[in-house]
């Protein structure tokens, strides 16, 4: 009964809704009104939206049709500032003329250059441009399409190069939502809930969030997080079975928290002493986001064994990369 009454009320209010929405809000009254499956609100929607998986959360119901610089335009004609930069992707702004020009020129030449068949010029050109920007000593690179894919390949590299299995990550970190990266991600339970069992051998250490630290030191980092890391190596995963630690130098989804400099330097030294590879996940913090090309060496003076990057690398195109030392990557079999 209540459902029928609600639908009849909705039908009577449709004409008012379109009139209200189109008067200064939406310039496309031909689009029908729907009740959003996400918010439950009466909004103008494209019916195709309801065919998408509901597992992807969205902060709005807008349909974006164009973007330029820091602004995006919706199907309803609204001009909005994108303070997210596509969640840390469009470091050069939406549709930067140089990026757009390069895309246009390339699609007329070669759209798919399969790397198992040979090399292609844009990849080799990017390597020449990227290598001088990498932390000193990283001289080998692998390209992929997404940040999660790059993180997974960094774990593959670490396990193969060390012959060890376990991985240590840090509380609040976000490393992806693929099956291989879900167990590494601890920023939200929603990304993991109901999808297990996960890849084994993952251990979580506290991230040094000084503002929330119970010590409340007034003289800088108290060192509690590095003490907990050392304790983890004694209680949960020995150095002899730990291949790598994976850390965001600046937590992304976990609160945009930069790690204290003493912690990252001590962590790097601890890894060196215990033959554990240090993996810096700069998918979100890389390419100028923190004021340096990469945060790990620019702000912290630390050279990771493996560096993971994506997002700003191609300013909107699906491209990621893993950089490391050739002495590690050359151990992999060719195939």
C-alpha angles and dihedrals in degrees: 000000000000091000091052092047090049092051092048090049090048092052092052092049098048095090091050091047094054092046092050095045096046094049097089098326109068129025095192109071090164089078111092126238118250137175106248114242088214105044103018089228127133104253140151106262142167107245089227089071091074090060093064123098109269092218092088110084119216130193094212143019094231121133108215118214104167142009138188128179108322095343133087128194123215130213086254091059097253117148110214136180111239102218089172095061086219086309095306097322110103098060090159092045129259114311097356106197093236092050093046092048092052091050093049092049094048099049090061090055112035130346102176120032104175106215094209088063097048146300128300128210100239091055093050091046091052091050091054091050096042102045096072089052096054123097110275114278098025103117106152127071141187125193127215136159109250139031092243091052090051092049091051090051091050089057091048089051093048095047093048096044095049102030088228129116116203124092128198120210132175133251113265094019123142117206103155145294101252118113092261095048100040093085089051093053118085103158092101135009092218091075092059107027114118097002102093160146091081137196106294127233098055118134127184124218127189116268114227099251097169095186090060097035113124089220092064092197116195094199100061133275111000093211095238094128094055089047089054090049091054089048091052090055088055099042109029115015123017120216088245090065100033115095100177152349117227118203140164107226085214115029109236114191089011090075109292091271119165113218113242112259095236091054097053092045092049090046091052091050091047090053092050092050092051101039092247119144117239112222117191113201104207097161090125104021098047132096100043100317092127097035094268127077088249125010098214097067100017097055103017104033090228124136110208123213089229129020123198120201140170137128103059091034090086101012095232105346117106103260134131136165145198119213125192144138117296090232087068101038094044090065091072120098117249112245 
